[in-house]
Amino acid sequence: MRAPSSLPERVGRYEVKRLLGQGAMGKVLLASDPVLDREVAIKMLRSDLDIGPDVREALLTRMRHEAKAVARVAHPNIVTLHDLSDDDEHGVCLVFEYVAGRTLKDRIKEGPVPPIEVARIAREIGNALSVAHKAGVLHRDVKPDNIMLAEFGAKIADFGIARVPDSTLTRAGGLLGTPAYSAPECISGGNFSPLSDQFSLAASLYEAVSATRAFPGDDAIEVAARIGTQEPPPIAAKMSIDPRVDQVLGRGLSKDPARRFATCEAFGEALAAALEIGTMQDATRTQVDVIPPKPAPRAISHWASVGIGGVAIGAIASTVVVTLLRQPAATPMEIVSARNLQALDASPPSPVKTAPPRLPARQDAGPSDASAPEAGAADGGDAGSKAARDGGDRDN
């Protein structure tokens, strides 16, 4: 299949098939690798970007830097970077595995995601982010649009290119996006850390459970104000799930980073356990309902034993959630590195009063120069795997 005339026919050795998606700064192409006989997704800067040569070169330099960082992270729930192509014609291009599937954002459009499915996503993405953090790599743009639901599990995408965070307002008076999933400390001062990734994951999974945003709003200013000053509405009662789900999500969405879970993995495990409690209790009730009316003397019926087993499992899951909720929170982190992650204080934090974040000013967007090492995530389109959709749309 020939690429449309507006797209290059080849990028390095890769034969371009079609456009998968594009955003304000980049685009993602579906291509084939004739050497290894597989499909790949190629991420590159848009050629029509209205930026100066210095800014473009800075973005290309960071792409090279991020490619090396992401290449260090091997995890089944992270979209894999296969290659980096760098030439005068196309600049720096990141070549990712192509994952056929849809995003969590697409799934949420159909309504609330079943708790057992959200539990699996929480575990997989929470663990994947923690592995990346231990390697010194931040995501900085965790949101439903960057979580792929593939055949064999969820995958976090879009680690590859320095980008303008969602809190940035656009040139020409429009919006590049909203800060719907950004942590307060990112909105106010651009302080990205593993704990800000956790906030973004919590906001994404809140939305998956309820099909509503934790911090809704019509524009970036309104959403930023909600994130800095308001708590998301409880959803457990409305969704008929265990109230501990609200407790776990509330801790992950804490305004104070030090009060969140120590790692994304710990958050994911706690949320999964809380979500599974309701599922186990539902199964237990169903099993108990069909207990034979008159069991044999001096014998426990098969159905009764199943019911008792279900209750026991539910009790164990409840204990797991309580234990995870009682885990000490992390200490504040200002610099992201593997050394800092290992040095997280295990003691509970003292209460800390934090001022509400400054609201983002309505001004032209520019490239982010956040100082956190290995920070990534593309503003341009989907991660190397968002298939057949407008991967670069910013969330409202």
C-alpha positions, 0 to 999 in steps of 0.5 A: 500500500502506497503512503498518501502523497502528504506522507513520506513513502519511506523513513529509513528502511521502513515503508510508510503505510498510513497516518495513525494520528497527529497532534500539535507537535508530532505525528505517528505513522504506521509502517512496515519493516521489510527486514524483520517483516513486522509492522511498526509505528513511527513517531516524528515531529510535524514538518509544518511546526511553526517554531524556530530552528533553535526550538526544533533542534532542542526538541530533536535533541530531547528525542534522542535523549529520551530514546536512549532512556526508554530503551533502558526500560523493558516491561511487557506493559510498556510499548517497546521502542525498537529503533531510532532513525535520524537523518537530514530528511526526516530528522529524529524518528522513534520506531515503536512496536505497533499494538493493535487495539484501542485506548482506555479513552475509547473504552470509557466512551462506552461507559464505566469499565467493569471493576475487575478489568480496571483492577487488571489495568491498575496492576499492570500500568502501576507496575510498569510505571514503577519499573520506568521510575526505577530506571529514572524515566518519567512519563509525565502524560499518563491519561486514558488516551495513552493507555492501550488495551491490547489483546494480552493486557494494558500497555502504557504508551507515549514515553518518547518525546519531550512535550508541552504538558496538558496544563499549557494553553495554546497559541491563537487563543485555542487550547492544546488541552486541559490539565485534567490529569495533571498533578497540582505541583505540575500545574503550579511549578512544573514539578514532575516526579513519580508521584505526579505520574501516580496522580495522573494514573489515579485520575485516569482510573477514577474516570475508568471506574465512573466514566466521569472525570475526577476534575471536570471543566470547560477550559484549562483555567477551570480544571486547574482551579478544581485540581488545586482546591477541590476533591473529586466526588466519591464514586463508590456508592454510585457505582455499587463498589466497596467504599475503600475504592474511594479511599485508595483513589483519594490517596492517589489524588492527594494534593500533597505528593507526600501523602500519596502511595510510595510508588505507582505499583503500591497504588495499583495493588491497593486499588485492584484489591479494593475493586476485587472485594466487590467482585468477590462479595457479589460472587459469594452472594450468588453462591450462597443463594443456591445452597441446598435447603437441607444438607445431609446430616453431619456434612457441609454441602459443596455449595456451602463450602464454596460460599464460605470460601468466597467469604474467606477470600473476600475477608483476605482481600479486605485485609489486603486493602486495609494493609495497603492503605496503612502503608506509609506515604512517600517523602517529597521528591524534587529530583527524579532518579533511581537513587532518590526512588530507593531513598524514599522514607518509609515513615509516615509524613507529618501534615504539610500545608501546601498553598494552592497551585498558581493557575496557568496564564493564558499565553502562547505554548512553548516547549517544556524545559522541565528539569526532571531527568528522562521525562517523556511523553509525546504531544504528537499523536498516540504512543507508538501504537495508537491505531486508527484514531486521532491519537494526538487530540488533547483532552478537553 
